[in-house]
Structures are given as C-alpha cells and as structure tokens.
Amino acid sequence: MPGHFETPEQRQECQLETCLQFERYCRRATACIFTLTTALRLLGVDWDPAASVTSMPRLHADALQTVVDHRNNKGRDRHALARPGTKRVAPTAVFVSSIPIETIEIAEGITCTTPEFTWFMFSRFLGLKDLVILGDAMMRRNTLHEPLTLDGFADLIARVECRAHRNGIRPPKGITQCRKALELMEEHTDSVMETILRLTLECYGLPRPVVNLPVRLPDGRLIFLDLAFPEAMVAVEYDGRHHSEQWAQDSLRRFAIEASGWAYVQVIGLGFITDADKRHVAELVGRLIRERTGKNYLLSTPLPLERVPDRRREAWKERPSGLTVAY
C-alpha cells in the first residue's frame, strides 16, 4: 500500500498482484507494458520515487503507468469511476515511446520495461541527482532483478543515439541527462544515502572515492569500505542505524580499520541532514586527505552536480605528462 514503509520485496509482491488483477479486467488485445514507478515496484528496485514525483500525479504509486509504441493509439488515462459491469483496479497513466520499447517478463502475463529502459523513461521527469540515485539503486550488490552494470546503461544510450543518427532525427528527450548521470553513477553501492554522501564529497571537489573497496585486516578478515580514498588511506562510511548492539559492532570494526593504517570517518544519519552538516563532513574528509597526501582538493563553494563530470575531465586534460589524476 503506497504511503507507508515497504521493503522492495513487499512492494514487488503488492504491485504484481495489482497488475495481475488489472490484466484480468483489461480489454486490450495484447498485454500491457508497465513502466516508470510501476516497473520499479515490479522489478523490486530499492528506491521509492515518491518524494521526487510529488508534483506529478501520473507517476504516483497508486496509478499504473503503461507505455505504448508511438505507432499505437495512445489510450486515455483512466480517472473516472468504473462503468456498470466493470471493475476498476487502479487509475492508469499511458505514456508513448518514440523508440523501440525494451521489456522483460516479470511473471506469466506481466511485462514491464527493463531496468535500463525504465531508468531512461525516468530521465524526462527526474533531476540529475535523482537519476544518479536511481541508476545506483539498480546496480546494487543485492537486487531482486538481474545484476546490472554501467556498460548496460551505456549500451542502451548508444542504441538510442545510433537509431536517431540512422534515421536522421534528434535523440529523444532525456538522453543528454542520461549521459550526465552515467558519468556520476557507480556499481555495487549499498544505499541511497551512500550515493548522496559520495556525490556530496565530489561536489566539494574531492576525488571520486572507490565504492566498496576490499581491505584485508591484520586478523585476516576481508571487509569492504563504503567509500575509500586509497592513495590517502581515508575511509568514509554512512551509518543510519541507532541500535546499541550495532554501535558496539561498528566500534570494533572501526578499531580494526584504523589499526590497519586507515583514517576512518563515520557519517551518521542525524549528522548529515543540513547543508552545514554536509559541508562539515566534506571539510573533515578533505582535511584528512590533505594531511596524508599534501593535496588540497576542497572547494570553498560546492559545485552544482552538473559541473562535476566537467571538472573531472578538465583535471584529466590539465594533468602533467605521465601522471594520473585522482578523478
């Protein structure tokens, strides 16, 4: 039920039942292709777009979003009460795709757009930050759908652009946003807040951290650091948990990491809310990197997210011959 907390598994189960009911009462000759918010829920993607689409009722979770080819007749969105003799399962919002729709069958008789195509569909409605968050969520280490990679998203963009070039037309709306997002996305993240933390550090000019870097501790254990700056040996991890027993475990983990020579920054949920909080975290991480490498990356004013990929490319072009840049 939209409006309260649900796990990805619960969202998937609930959405699948709603879509099955809809298909039973739908009078279309062919099965519907579900997309956007409905597809996210069917795929079990661990990100709820509710806060990002508040002003767009057609994308709300209580509606069923479907997509048709531009050659089909676009059906009307259904908002009216059911006619006598019919059953209304949910309001529907119909979208049109000007490019071939890429689909996946979730269950017998239930089809939705692939994760990558769903991400592309969202590019017309989401800001850059949310599009990056969505892309990261689709490439988590543990997902209910098939594992995805950055190459998969890049291939989709290439197919869309090649088709437009071949037909002598402009690429569809949203493709530029997709290209920008792709440069900021990372595979194998664990949470939305981890993505936001990484983007915040990059906006303040810090090098792009390595996500889930494997580190062997002195006792032989292999752990994975959320965000790591290997050259400086600085680790940054987000922790939104508050249970005392988890704090104890985290303290022991932190001690082992620091004993290995790493500087460790733990960011907790209550300390990463305001812009001032985020600046404080960036300054702390920047100071540790400077102390350990002699390099000062920190910017006094954060860059707009759109500028981060440009700055990384500029740093690469300006690097001294034979040297690499930590971006």
C-alpha positions as CSV (number, residue, x, y, z in Angstrom):
1,M,0.0,0.0,0.0
2,P,1.6,3.3,-1.1
3,G,2.2,5.8,1.7
4,H,3.8,3.6,4.3
5,F,7.2,2.0,4.5
6,E,7.5,-1.2,2.4
7,T,10.5,-3.3,1.6
8,P,11.4,-3.9,-2.0
9,E,10.0,-7.4,-1.7
10,Q,6.7,-6.2,-0.3
11,R,6.4,-3.5,-3.0
12,Q,7.1,-6.1,-5.6
13,E,4.5,-8.6,-4.3
14,C,1.9,-5.9,-3.9
15,Q,2.5,-4.4,-7.3
16,L,2.5,-7.8,-9.0
17,E,-1.0,-8.6,-7.5
18,T,-2.4,-5.3,-8.7
19,C,-1.0,-5.8,-12.2
20,L,-2.4,-9.3,-12.4
21,Q,-5.8,-8.0,-11.4
22,F,-5.5,-5.2,-13.9
23,E,-4.7,-7.6,-16.8
24,R,-7.7,-9.8,-15.9
25,Y,-10.1,-6.8,-16.4
26,C,-8.1,-5.0,-19.1
27,R,-9.8,-5.2,-22.5
28,R,-6.7,-4.7,-24.6
29,A,-6.0,-7.4,-27.2
30,T,-2.3,-7.5,-26.1
31,A,-0.8,-7.4,-22.6
32,C,0.1,-4.0,-21.2
33,I,3.8,-3.0,-20.8
34,F,4.2,-1.4,-17.4
35,T,6.8,1.3,-16.9
36,L,8.1,4.0,-14.6
37,T,7.0,3.8,-11.0
38,T,5.0,0.6,-11.6
39,A,8.0,-1.0,-13.3
40,L,10.3,-0.1,-10.4
41,R,8.0,-1.8,-8.0
42,L,7.6,-4.9,-10.2
43,L,11.4,-5.1,-10.6
44,G,11.9,-4.7,-6.8
45,V,14.3,-1.7,-7.2
46,D,15.2,-0.4,-3.8
47,W,14.3,3.2,-4.3
48,D,10.9,4.9,-3.8
49,P,10.5,7.9,-6.2
50,A,7.5,9.3,-4.2
51,A,9.3,12.3,-2.9
52,S,10.7,13.2,-6.3
53,V,7.4,12.9,-8.2
54,T,5.1,14.6,-5.7
55,S,4.0,17.2,-8.2
56,M,3.5,14.6,-10.9
57,P,0.3,12.6,-10.1
58,R,0.7,10.4,-13.2
59,L,3.8,8.9,-11.7
60,H,2.4,8.2,-8.2
61,A,2.5,4.6,-6.9
62,D,-1.3,4.4,-6.7
63,A,-1.5,4.7,-10.5
64,L,-0.5,2.1,-13.1
65,Q,1.9,3.5,-15.6
66,T,2.0,1.8,-19.0
67,V,3.8,2.6,-22.2
68,V,2.9,2.1,-25.9
69,D,4.8,2.4,-29.1
70,H,4.2,5.7,-30.9
71,R,2.6,3.8,-33.8
72,N,-0.1,2.6,-31.4
73,N,-3.1,4.7,-30.5
74,K,-2.4,6.3,-27.1
75,G,-5.2,5.2,-24.7
76,R,-6.7,7.7,-22.3
77,D,-5.5,7.9,-18.7
78,R,-8.3,6.4,-16.6
79,H,-9.5,8.6,-13.8
80,A,-13.3,8.2,-13.9
81,L,-15.3,5.8,-11.8
82,A,-15.8,2.3,-13.3
83,R,-18.7,1.8,-15.7
84,P,-21.5,-0.6,-14.6
85,G,-20.4,-4.2,-15.1
86,T,-16.7,-3.4,-14.9
87,K,-14.2,-3.3,-12.0
88,R,-11.7,-0.5,-11.5
89,V,-8.4,-1.8,-10.1
90,A,-6.4,1.4,-10.3
91,P,-6.1,4.6,-12.3
92,T,-3.8,4.3,-15.3
93,A,-1.4,6.7,-16.9
94,V,-0.4,5.9,-20.5
95,F,3.0,7.1,-21.9
96,V,4.3,7.0,-25.5
97,S,7.8,5.9,-26.5
98,S,9.2,7.1,-29.8
99,I,11.9,4.4,-29.7
100,P,11.5,0.6,-29.6
101,I,10.5,-0.5,-26.1
102,E,12.8,-2.9,-24.3
103,T,10.8,-5.3,-22.0
104,I,11.2,-8.1,-19.5
105,E,8.5,-10.6,-18.3
106,I,8.3,-10.4,-14.5
107,A,5.7,-13.2,-14.2
108,E,3.4,-15.1,-16.6
109,G,1.4,-12.4,-18.4
110,I,3.1,-9.5,-16.7
111,T,5.6,-7.5,-18.7
112,C,7.4,-4.3,-17.9
113,T,10.2,-2.2,-19.3
114,T,13.7,-3.4,-18.5
115,P,15.6,-1.7,-15.6
116,E,17.8,0.3,-18.0
117,F,14.8,1.3,-20.2
118,T,12.8,2.3,-17.1
119,W,15.8,4.5,-16.0
120,F,15.7,6.1,-19.5
121,M,12.0,6.7,-19.2
122,F,12.5,8.5,-15.9
123,S,15.1,10.8,-17.4
124,R,12.4,13.1,-18.7
125,F,10.9,13.6,-15.2
126,L,13.8,13.4,-12.7
127,G,16.6,15.8,-11.8
128,L,20.2,14.7,-12.3
129,K,20.7,13.8,-8.7
130,D,17.7,11.5,-8.5
131,L,18.6,9.9,-11.9
132,V,22.0,9.0,-10.5
133,I,20.4,7.7,-7.3
134,L,18.1,5.5,-9.3
135,G,20.9,4.2,-11.5
136,D,23.0,3.3,-8.4
137,A,20.0,1.6,-6.8
138,M,19.6,-0.6,-9.9
139,M,23.3,-1.7,-9.7
140,R,23.3,-2.6,-6.0
141,R,25.2,-5.7,-4.9
142,N,22.0,-7.3,-3.9
143,T,19.0,-6.8,-6.2
144,L,15.7,-8.7,-6.9
145,H,16.4,-8.3,-10.6
146,E,19.3,-9.5,-12.7
147,P,22.6,-7.7,-11.9
148,L,23.3,-4.6,-13.9
149,T,26.5,-2.8,-14.9
150,L,27.4,0.6,-16.2
151,D,28.1,-1.0,-19.5
152,G,24.5,-2.0,-19.7
153,F,23.3,1.6,-19.3
154,A,26.0,2.9,-21.8
155,D,24.8,0.3,-24.3
156,L,21.2,1.5,-24.0
157,I,22.3,5.1,-24.6
158,A,24.3,4.0,-27.6
159,R,21.4,2.1,-29.1
160,V,19.1,5.1,-28.7
161,E,21.6,7.6,-30.2
162,C,22.6,5.2,-33.1
163,R,18.9,4.8,-34.0
164,A,18.4,8.6,-34.0
165,H,21.5,9.1,-36.1
166,R,20.5,6.4,-38.6
167,N,17.0,7.9,-39.0
168,G,18.3,11.5,-39.3
169,I,16.4,12.7,-36.2
170,R,17.2,14.1,-32.9
171,P,17.7,11.7,-30.0
172,P,14.7,11.6,-27.7
173,K,14.3,14.0,-24.7
174,G,16.3,12.9,-21.7
175,I,19.2,11.3,-23.5
176,T,21.6,14.2,-22.5
177,Q,20.5,13.9,-18.9
178,C,21.2,10.1,-19.1
179,R,24.8,10.7,-20.4
180,K,25.5,13.1,-17.5
181,A,24.0,10.7,-15.0
182,L,26.1,7.8,-16.4
183,E,29.3,9.7,-15.6
184,L,28.3,10.0,-12.0
185,M,26.8,6.5,-11.3
186,E,28.6,3.7,-9.6
187,E,28.2,0.0,-9.4
188,H,27.8,-2.1,-6.2
189,T,26.6,0.6,-3.8
190,D,24.5,-0.3,-0.7
191,S,22.1,2.6,-0.1
192,V,20.7,5.8,-1.3
193,M,22.5,7.7,1.5
194,E,25.8,6.2,0.4
195,T,25.2,7.6,-3.1
196,I,24.2,11.1,-1.7
197,L,27.4,11.1,0.5
198,R,29.6,10.2,-2.5
199,L,28.0,12.9,-4.6
200,T,28.4,15.5,-1.8
201,L,32.1,14.8,-1.5
202,E,32.6,15.1,-5.3
203,C,30.6,18.4,-5.4
204,Y,33.1,19.8,-2.8
205,G,35.9,19.0,-5.2
206,L,37.2,15.8,-3.6
207,P,38.4,12.9,-5.8
208,R,35.8,10.2,-6.7
209,P,36.1,7.6,-3.9
210,V,36.3,3.9,-4.6
211,V,33.0,2.2,-3.8
212,N,33.1,-0.9,-1.6
213,L,36.9,-1.3,-1.7
214,P,38.0,-4.7,-0.3
215,V,40.5,-4.4,2.5
216,R,42.3,-7.3,4.3
217,L,42.5,-6.6,8.1
218,P,45.5,-7.7,10.2
219,D,43.4,-10.6,11.7
220,G,42.8,-11.9,8.1
221,R,39.2,-10.7,7.8
222,L,38.2,-9.3,4.4
223,I,36.0,-6.2,4.7
224,F,34.5,-3.7,2.2
225,L,34.8,0.0,2.8
226,D,31.7,2.0,1.7
227,L,33.8,4.8,0.2
228,A,37.6,4.9,0.2
229,F,40.4,7.1,-1.0
230,P,43.2,4.5,-1.4
231,E,46.0,7.0,-2.0
232,A,45.3,8.8,1.3
233,M,44.0,5.7,3.1
234,V,40.9,7.5,4.2
235,A,37.7,5.6,4.6
236,V,34.2,7.1,4.8
237,E,31.1,5.1,5.8
238,Y,27.5,6.1,6.2
239,D,25.6,4.5,9.1
240,G,21.9,5.3,9.7
241,R,21.4,2.6,12.4
242,H,20.9,3.5,16.0
243,H,20.8,0.2,18.0
244,S,23.3,-0.1,20.8
245,E,24.5,-3.6,19.8
246,Q,25.1,-2.3,16.3
247,W,27.1,0.6,17.6
248,A,29.3,-1.9,19.6
249,Q,29.9,-3.9,16.4
250,D,30.7,-0.7,14.4
251,S,33.2,0.4,17.1
252,L,35.1,-2.9,16.9
253,R,35.1,-2.7,13.1
254,R,36.4,0.9,13.2
255,F,39.2,0.0,15.6
256,A,40.3,-2.8,13.3
257,I,40.3,-0.5,10.2
258,E,42.2,2.2,12.0
259,A,44.7,-0.4,13.3
260,S,45.4,-1.1,9.6
261,G,46.5,2.4,9.0
262,W,43.3,3.9,7.6
263,A,41.8,7.2,8.8
264,Y,38.1,6.5,9.4
265,V,35.1,8.9,9.1
266,Q,31.8,7.6,10.2
267,V,28.8,9.6,9.0
268,I,25.6,9.1,10.9
269,G,22.1,10.0,9.7
270,L,21.4,12.7,12.2
271,G,24.8,14.3,11.3
272,F,24.1,14.5,7.6
273,I,20.9,16.4,7.1
274,T,21.6,20.1,6.6
275,D,23.9,21.8,4.1
276,A,26.1,22.8,7.1
277,D,26.3,19.1,8.1
278,K,27.3,18.1,4.6
279,R,30.0,20.8,4.4
280,H,31.4,19.8,7.8
281,V,31.7,16.2,6.6
282,A,33.4,17.3,3.3
283,E,35.8,19.5,5.2
284,L,36.7,16.7,7.6
285,V,37.4,14.3,4.7
286,G,39.3,16.9,2.7
287,R,41.5,17.8,5.7
288,L,42.4,14.1,6.2
289,I,43.3,13.7,2.6
290,R,45.4,16.9,2.7
291,E,47.2,15.8,5.8
292,R,48.0,12.4,4.3
293,T,48.9,13.4,0.7
294,G,49.7,17.1,0.8
295,K,47.0,17.7,-1.8
296,N,44.2,20.1,-1.1
297,Y,41.1,19.3,-3.2
298,L,38.5,21.0,-1.1
299,L,36.4,23.8,-2.7
300,S,35.1,26.7,-0.7
301,T,31.8,26.5,-2.5
302,P,30.3,23.3,-3.7
303,L,29.9,22.8,-7.4
304,P,26.5,22.2,-9.0
305,L,26.2,18.4,-9.6
306,E,26.0,19.1,-13.4
307,R,29.6,20.6,-13.2
308,V,31.2,17.6,-11.5
309,P,31.9,15.5,-14.6
310,D,33.1,18.6,-16.5
311,R,35.6,19.4,-13.7
312,R,36.8,15.8,-13.7
313,R,37.5,15.9,-17.5
314,E,39.3,19.3,-17.1
315,A,41.5,17.9,-14.3
316,W,42.4,15.0,-16.6
317,K,43.3,17.3,-19.5
318,E,45.5,19.5,-17.3
319,R,47.4,16.7,-15.7
320,P,51.2,16.7,-16.1
321,S,52.5,14.3,-18.7
322,G,52.9,10.8,-17.4
323,L,50.8,11.4,-14.2
324,T,47.3,10.2,-13.4
325,V,44.6,12.3,-11.8
326,A,42.5,11.1,-8.8
327,Y,39.2,11.6,-10.5
